[in-house]
Amino acid sequence: MTTAHEKALERYAVSLPLLYKSRSNRGLVFGFGQTRMMSSQDLVFGPGHGLERGMNAEIVVAWPPRQDDRILLELVLKVSITDSQDGVAEARILAYDFRTLR
């Protein structure tokens, strides 16, 4: 049987478009990319150009619509970047929210 701790560590291969924004010593950092792996606590995505370990960022993921649903959603994540190498970033999810698009 899987424990709650083990379940939280599971990552799922998910490919969804995303936008991100953050602030560095040099100013604002904006970019776009694609999710690669997601869990309830972590996110791996690329490209993560301009993001560095320790930065906080907001990531907006285009959530897939369900068949026949007319309400589009986006998943808004507040994250802390835990690693960034070769255009791939890893982030710890600090908070999340779903927003509707009109």
VOGU-3710 file (C-alpha; in Angstrom, 3 decimals, decimal comma):
1> mttahekale> 0,000/0,000/0,000  1,277/3,465/-0,919  1,708/5,870/1,999  0,627/9,515/1,837  4,296/10,562/1,828  5,132/8,255/-1,099  2,070/9,469/-3,008  3,190/13,103/-2,576  6,572/12,228/-4,101  5,105/10,628/-7,244
11> ryavslplly> 5,725/12,640/-10,395  3,608/12,313/-13,481  4,697/12,955/-17,051  2,469/15,846/-18,130  3,068/18,053/-21,159  1,161/21,347/-20,962  2,055/24,851/-22,203  3,052/27,387/-19,561  4,145/30,984/-19,025  6,357/32,158/-16,177
21> ksrsnrglvf> 7,474/35,403/-14,640  9,963/36,199/-11,912  12,268/38,958/-10,717  16,060/38,822/-10,643  18,765/41,323/-9,719  18,750/42,359/-13,390  14,990/42,943/-13,597  11,939/40,976/-14,623  12,273/37,526/-16,170  9,527/36,286/-18,516
31> gfgqtrmmss> 9,348/33,100/-20,506  7,281/30,252/-21,803  7,736/26,528/-21,981  6,209/23,144/-21,397  5,655/21,086/-18,269  7,545/17,795/-18,236  6,778/16,262/-14,849  4,335/17,297/-12,127  3,474/16,182/-8,624  1,472/17,761/-5,845
41> qdlvfgpghg> 4,668/19,407/-4,575  7,050/19,757/-7,539  7,173/20,797/-11,167  9,803/20,135/-13,846  9,556/22,275/-16,973  11,553/23,586/-19,873  12,781/25,863/-21,138  13,490/27,681/-17,895  15,910/30,266/-19,272  16,707/33,118/-16,908
51> lergmnaeiv> 15,550/31,270/-13,804  18,027/30,538/-11,034  17,961/28,445/-7,882  16,302/30,338/-5,017  14,163/32,612/-7,205  10,415/32,772/-6,614  8,213/32,722/-9,683  4,628/32,637/-10,855  3,857/29,939/-13,405  0,590/29,830/-15,347
61> vawpprqddr> -0,227/26,425/-16,856  -2,931/26,062/-19,530  -5,121/23,368/-17,984  -6,582/20,870/-20,481  -10,323/21,281/-21,075  -12,613/18,343/-20,493  -14,648/17,164/-23,413  -17,766/19,332/-23,925  -16,699/21,766/-21,194  -16,878/25,384/-22,187
71> illelvlkvs> -15,036/26,856/-19,214  -11,298/27,095/-19,784  -9,013/26,951/-16,770  -5,442/27,878/-16,016  -3,451/26,598/-13,066  -1,551/29,421/-11,357  1,426/28,264/-9,302  3,569/30,215/-6,858  6,895/28,370/-6,812  10,459/28,471/-5,601
81> itdsqdgvae> 13,039/27,408/-8,196  15,075/24,510/-6,758  17,275/23,809/-9,801  17,851/25,151/-13,306  20,275/23,599/-15,800  20,451/23,417/-19,579  17,056/25,100/-20,026  15,226/22,729/-17,641  13,979/24,078/-14,325  12,673/22,338/-11,228
91> arilaydfrt> 10,412/24,115/-8,776  8,797/23,494/-5,386  5,105/24,436/-5,406  4,344/26,873/-2,587  0,715/27,676/-3,484  -1,713/27,104/-6,337  -5,032/28,344/-7,634  -7,259/27,703/-10,641  -8,531/30,679/-12,642  -11,227/30,687/-15,283
101> lr> -10,622/32,234/-18,684  -13,328/34,105/-20,531
//
